[in-house]
């Protein structure tokens, strides 16, 4: 029999958020939250429970998939950087950019085009554009905000993405959509995905000054413009060094960027939106191209692959710690408690907005963007059927909540990867963009209230 911990299940999440705000350190805060959770569930046996959870996470197929994808994306980006592809792309963009505003709008536009996967989006766009934005004394916090706003959000509203495939599968698995019709139901829900649409649209408004800079982002921009220090103190990042073996980086062919990216996208689609197979194929194509064009020597290529993996170790460590924290929250029944607490207040009018707010909160606090929706679907959709809320609207509310969690959470995979690629500590990135994610969430909640009338 599973113990009902009630409101006590919220304590580990409060610990994580409080420590993160106090210490500005992500991994330690998440691990502390996990320890507190297992102290609650296992008392003096908490270390054994923590060890069991860690082993469960490391044996899980999904964990292996995430670690492989993130690690190989690190290697892929490192090849683009060291081989001159990223620099060549930056040089090409620089010829068309005359101001900070234009450099950020280019960054935003590039993010709109890389919609297959949020990991690919976060790392590729940030690594490719930071030299361009650095030229105009743009803070890495600003770059991170622009990049992250077109990572998970754009993957939700373009139905050819890993997010679409995953959520379509959940809809079919839970009987919300008939077998083979999950993508059709997902597409029907896109008009109701208010959060990703609003999050994407706010970015150019911020860039153009229509929505003002505020909070930590305003402070970061003032620091970068007044002192030229674009990277926040203490941040680790992938530096784009000029090491093109074929000569001057400024003369490197843009094919060193476009051929690898095109290959990665093509093979990802070719293998039915399998980003792991896609990145493996993309790396192989890049190795062959860079060898034939003399961009890198064979020894340098393989050293670069390893260097890319090494750079991703902090990211992988955070992801594993977050997965353990998710296991801890599941042991406490935290998501179920929150859903159960608001279920009595749900009606046809209130269900979409309450589901969005509740699952956005759970996704934000736990760092679980896909997992909490898997828990919510079998609970929320029967309620929706009972009170007469349509499937597309209900799906749009839940998927919007997942997008908010990925975008706003201090320790979500998208936040961590964007910060890593941009050269900004995850905490600095998350806090500086938080006002804008909350604005988008507030407007989304209002939208769900209006359409449910």
N, C-alpha and C positions, 0 to 999 in steps of 0.2 A: 504493500500500500504506500502510495506517494504521500509524503507529509505536506500539509498545506501551511506554508510559511507566511502567507498573507503579505501584509505591508513590509514585513521584515525582508522579503525578497528584493526590496528596493535599496537596501543598505549598501551592498557592494557597488552598485551603480553610482550612488552618492559619493562613496569613497573615491572611485575612479575620477569623477568629475572634479571633486574638491582637490585631490592631489594634483591633477593635471593643471588646474588653475593656479595652485600654490607653487608647484615646482617647475612648471613648463616642460615637464619630462613625460613622454608618452608611455614607453615600455614599462617603466617602474610603476606608474600609476595603474596600468591595466593588470600587471602581475599582483599588485597589492589588492586590487579588487577581487581577483580570483582567490587569493588566500583567505580574504574575509568571507567570501561565499562558502568556501569549503570548511572554514571554522564553524560557520552556522550549521552546515549540513552534517559534518562529521566530528565536530568538537576536537578531542585530542588526536583523532585519526586523520586530521586534515591534510597532513603531508602525503599520506598514502593515497588519499582521494585526489590530491593535486597531481601526483605521479600517474595515477590511473587515467586521469583526464588528459594529461599530456600524451600518454601512449595512445589513447583513443584517437586524439587529434592527429598524431603522426601516422597512425595506421589507416586513417580515412582517405579514401580515393580522392575526394574533393580537395583535401589539403595538399596531396601530392600534385594534383592538377594545378592548383594555384601557385605552388612553389615553383614548379617547372615553368609555367607560363611567365611568371614574374622574372625568374632567373634568366630565362632565354630572351625575354624582351630586353633585359639589361645588357646581355651580350649583343643583341641586334643593334641597340642604340649605340653601344660602345663602338661597333664597327662603323656605323654611320659617322660618328664623331671623329674617330682616329683616321678613317680612310678619306675624310674630306667631304663626304656627302652632305652632312649637316651644315658644314661651313659653306659649301657651294650653294646650297639652298638659301642660307642666310644672305649670302652675297647677292643672289638673284633678287630676293625680296628687298634688300637694301637699296637697290637701284630704283625701286618704285616707291620708296618710303621717304618722306621729307619731314616727318614730325613724329612726336611721341604718339599722338592720336592715331596716325596712320599705322604705326607699327603695332599698336594694340588691336586695331581693327583687323589687320592682317592675321594676327594671332587668333582672334575670334573666328574669322572666316575659315582659317585652316582647321580649327577645331570642329567646325560644322561639317567638314568633308570627311573626317576620319571617325565614322560612326559605327564601325564593326564591333569595337570593344573599348570599354573605358580605360583599361590598362594601356592599350596601344595608344589611345588618344592622349592620355596624361603624359606618358613618357616621350612620345614622338614630338608633339607640339611644343612642350616645354623645352626639350633639348634642342630643337631646331630654331626656336625663336628667341632664346634669351640673349644671344649676341646682338640681335637686331634691336631688342628693347633696351639692352644695356647702353647702346650708343646714345640713347636719349634720356639717360639717367632715370630709368623706370625701375622702381623697387621690385625685387623678386616676389614680394607679397602681392603686388598688383598683377604681375605676370601669372602667379599661381592662381589668383582669383579668376582671371580671364580663362585660363586653361581648364580649371576644374569645373567651370560653369558650362563647358561644352563636352564634358567627359560622360558621366552617367546620364545627365539630362538628354543629350542628343542621342544616346544609345536607346533611350526609352521611346523617343518619338519617331525613330526610323526603324521600321519593323524587320530590318536585315541586320540583326546584331545578336550578340551572345545573350543580352538581356531579354530580347524578344523570344528567342528560342527557349530560354529557361522558363520564363513565365508562361509561355504557351504550353509547355510540358506540364507545369503545375496545374493549369486550368483543365487539361485533359485528365490528369491523374486524379483530380478531385471531382470529376464528373460535371464540372461547370461548363466545359465544352466537350462536344462529342469527339471521339477519336479521329485525329487528322484535321480537326477544325480549330485547334488551339490558336494558331496564327490568325485565323479569320476573326475570332473573338478578341484577340489582342489588338488587331487593327481597328475594330469597332470601338475599343476603349480609348484609342489615342486622342480623340477630341476632348476627352474628359481628363487627360493627364495635365492638369493645370500647372502643377509645380514645374515640370521640366520646361514647358513653354515659357512661363514667366521668368524662370531663372536665366534662360538663354537670352530673352529679350532685354532684360535689365542691363546686361553687360554693355552693349553699345551706348545705352543711356548714361551709364557711369563713365565710360570712356569719353563721351562727348560733353560731359559736365551737366547733363540734364538732371540726372540723379547725382547729388553731391557726394564727394568723398566724406567719409565719417569714421570716427573711432580710430582703431589701430591702422587701418589702411591709409587714412589721411596723414597720420604721423609718419608712416613708412615712406609715403611719397614726398613729404617735406624733407625727410632725412636724405633720400636719394637725390633730390633736386638741389638741396643746399650744400651737401658734402660730397656728392658723387658716390657714396657708399650704397650700392644697390643691394648687396647681400646682407641680410641681418646678421648680427654678431652671433657666432656659434653654430651657424648652419653648415651642414656638409652637403656636397652636391657633385654631380658629374660635370667636370669642366670640359669645355670644347677647346681642345688644344690644336694648334695648327701643325699637324704632323703628316700631311698628305705627301706620300712618297714620290708622287709624280712631279713634284715641283711646288710652285707657289700655290697656296690654297685659293688665292683669289682667281686663279686660272683653272681650278678644278671643274670638271664637267658636272652639270646638275644631274646628269644621268646617274652619277654615284649616289644620288638621293632618290630619284624617281623610280629607277629600275628596282631597287630593293623594296621600296614601299609598295609599288605596284605588284610585285611578286608576292609580298606578304598578304596583301588584300585579296589578290586573285586566288591564291591557294587556300586562304581561309574560307572564302566562298565555295571554292571547288570541293573542299572537304566538308560541306554542309555546316558552315559557320563553326568549324573546329579551329579555334585560335591556336591550340597547341601544335597541331599539324601545320597550320599556316605559318607560324613563326619558325618552325624547323625548316620548312621549305624556303622561307624568306632568307634565313641565314645561309643555306646552301647556295642559293642563287647569288647572294651578296659575295660569298667567298669566291665563287667562280668569276664573277664580274670584276671584283677588285684584283684578282690575280691576273686576269687577261689584260686589264687596263693599267696594271702596275701601280695601283693605288697603295697596296700594302704587300710586303713580302710574306710568304707563307708562315714563317715563324712569328712575324708580328701579328698576323691575323689570329693565330691560335692563342697567342699571349693576350690579345685584345678580348677574345671570347672569355678567357678566364678573368681578366680584369673587370669585365662587365658583370660577371657573376659576383665577384668580390664586392663591387659597389652596391649590389642589391642586398647584401647580407643584413644590414640594419633594417631594411624594409621587410625582408623575410622574417626576421626576428619579431618585429612588431606584429606581423600578420599571424604568426604562430601564437603569440601571447594573446591576441584578440580571439582567436579560435578557442583557446583554452578558457578565456573569459566567457565566451558564448556557451561552452559546455557547463561552466559554473552556473550561469543564469538559468540554463535549462534544468539543471539539478534542483534549483530553487523554485522553478515554475514561475519565474518572473513574467515572461510574456503572457502566459495563461492568466495570471493574477490580474494584470492590467486590463486584458480583454474582458475578463469576467466582471471586473469592477464597473466597467462602463456599459456592459450589455443591458442592464435593466433600464437604462435611459435612452435606448435606441428606438427611433420611430422612422417612418418613411422620410420625414423631413430632416431628422438629426443624424441618421445612420451614416450617410456619406461623409459628413464633416467630422463626426466623432471618430469614425474609422480612420480617416486621414490623420487627425490630430494624435490619436492614440498610437497608431502604428508608426507615425513619424517620430513621436517621442521614444518609443521602444527601439526603433532602428537607430536613432541618434545616440541614445544612451548605451546601447549594447554593442554598437559597431557591426551589427548583423543586418545586412541590407536584403539579402535574398532569404536567409534563414527565417526571419520573423514573418515574412509574407507566407512562407510555406506553412508556418504554424497558424497564421490568421485565416487563410482561405477556407479550410474546413469548418471554421467557427463562424466566420462573418457571412459567407454566402447563404447558408441556411437561414440566418437572420434576415438577410436581404430579401430572400424569397418569401419569408413569412410576412414582412411588412410591405412588400410590393416595390422594392427598389430594383431597377433594371441591372442586368449583368454588366454591360459596358460601363455604366456610371460607377458601380461598385468596384470593378477592376481598376478603373482610372484612379479612384481614390486610394486604393491600396498601393498601386504601382507608383503613384505620386509620392506617397509616404516613403517608399523604398528609395526613390530618387533623392528625396530630402536627406535621408539618413546617410546615403553615400556621399552627398555633396557637403553636408554640414558637420558630420561627426569628426571629432578631433583625431580619432584613430581608425577611421574607415580605410579600406584599401585604396580607394580613389584619392582620398586626401593625402595619404602617406606617399603614394606614388607621384602625385602631382608635385608635392613639396620636394621630393627627392630629385625629380627631373629639373625643377625650377631653381633649386639651390636655396631652399627656404625650410626652416625647421617646421615640422608638422603643426606644432602649437601656434607658431607665428602665423602660418598660413590660415589655419582654422579660425583663429580669433579675429584676424583682419577681415575675413570674408563673412563672418557670422551675421553682421547687421543686414547684409544683402540677402542671405539665405532666409533670414527671419521675415524680411519684407516679402519675399516670394512666397513663403509659407503662409503668411497672413492673408495675402491676396488670394492664394489658392483656397484657403478655408472659406473666404467670402464667396468665391466662385462656387464651391460645393453647396453652400447655403442657398445661393440664388437658383442654381439648376434644379435643386430638390424641391423648390416651392411648387 
